[in-house]
Amino acid sequence: MNRTHGMLQSPGYPHHYPHSIDCRWTIVADFGKRIQFIFTHLDVEPSANCSYDYVEFKEGQSLYDRGASLARFCNWTSSPEYEVPL
């Protein structure tokens, strides 16, 4: 399937997501193409240094490649390293 747009949301949205859940989505784009994410709502459990709940973007070469972290976002904003996305 070749889609150019879509929506991701946690299980149970717009209500609370289940306890101890770990969601992962794999987004694939052709070489040279950009992927843009627009957050309309981000509400995760606040924690220092994003140690509990967060949204993280990683880059990898395959579905099984854990890749390097590109960015991590959470509701803790005391550090510019972990900001809520605009």
C-alpha positions as CSV (number, residue, x, y, z in Angstrom):
1,M,0.0,0.0,0.0
2,N,1.4,3.4,-1.0
3,R,-0.1,6.1,1.3
4,T,1.0,9.7,1.5
5,H,-0.7,10.6,4.7
6,G,-2.3,9.0,7.8
7,M,-3.0,9.3,11.5
8,L,-1.4,7.5,14.5
9,Q,-3.0,7.4,17.9
10,S,-2.6,5.4,21.0
11,P,-5.0,2.6,22.0
12,G,-8.1,4.0,23.7
13,Y,-7.6,7.5,22.3
14,P,-9.0,10.1,23.2
15,H,-9.2,8.4,26.6
16,H,-6.2,7.2,28.7
17,Y,-4.0,4.6,27.2
18,P,-3.6,1.2,29.0
19,H,-1.0,0.7,31.8
20,S,2.3,-0.8,30.8
21,I,1.7,-0.5,27.1
22,D,4.5,-0.1,24.5
23,C,3.4,1.0,21.1
24,R,5.6,1.0,18.0
25,W,4.9,2.1,14.5
26,T,7.1,1.7,11.5
27,I,7.0,4.4,8.9
28,V,8.8,3.8,5.6
29,A,9.7,6.4,3.0
30,D,11.6,6.2,-0.2
31,F,15.2,7.4,-0.1
32,G,15.4,11.2,-0.4
33,K,11.8,11.7,0.8
34,R,10.8,13.5,4.0
35,I,8.4,12.5,6.6
36,Q,6.5,15.1,8.5
37,F,4.7,14.6,11.8
38,I,2.1,17.1,13.1
39,F,1.1,16.7,16.7
40,T,-2.4,17.8,17.4
41,H,-2.4,16.4,21.0
42,L,0.4,15.0,23.2
43,D,-0.6,14.0,26.7
44,V,1.8,11.6,28.4
45,E,2.6,11.0,32.1
46,P,5.1,13.6,33.1
47,S,8.5,12.3,34.3
48,A,12.0,13.8,34.7
49,N,14.2,13.2,31.6
50,C,11.3,11.4,29.8
51,S,12.0,8.2,31.9
52,Y,8.5,6.9,31.8
53,D,6.2,7.9,28.9
54,Y,7.4,9.5,25.8
55,V,7.2,9.6,22.0
56,E,10.5,8.8,20.3
57,F,11.6,8.9,16.7
58,K,14.4,6.5,15.5
59,E,16.0,6.0,12.2
60,G,16.8,2.5,10.9
61,Q,17.5,0.6,7.8
62,S,15.0,-2.3,8.4
63,L,12.0,-3.2,10.4
64,Y,14.2,-4.9,13.0
65,D,16.9,-2.2,13.2
66,R,16.5,-0.3,16.4
67,G,18.4,2.7,15.0
68,A,19.7,5.8,16.6
69,S,17.3,8.1,18.4
70,L,16.5,11.3,16.4
71,A,14.2,12.9,19.0
72,R,12.3,12.1,22.2
73,F,9.3,14.1,23.4
74,C,7.4,14.1,26.7
75,N,5.5,16.4,29.1
76,W,8.7,17.2,31.0
77,T,10.0,20.5,29.6
78,S,12.7,21.6,32.1
79,S,15.4,20.5,29.7
80,P,15.6,21.8,26.1
81,E,16.7,18.3,25.1
82,Y,13.2,16.9,25.9
83,E,10.7,19.4,24.6
84,V,7.1,19.0,23.6
85,P,7.0,19.2,19.8
86,L,5.6,22.2,18.1
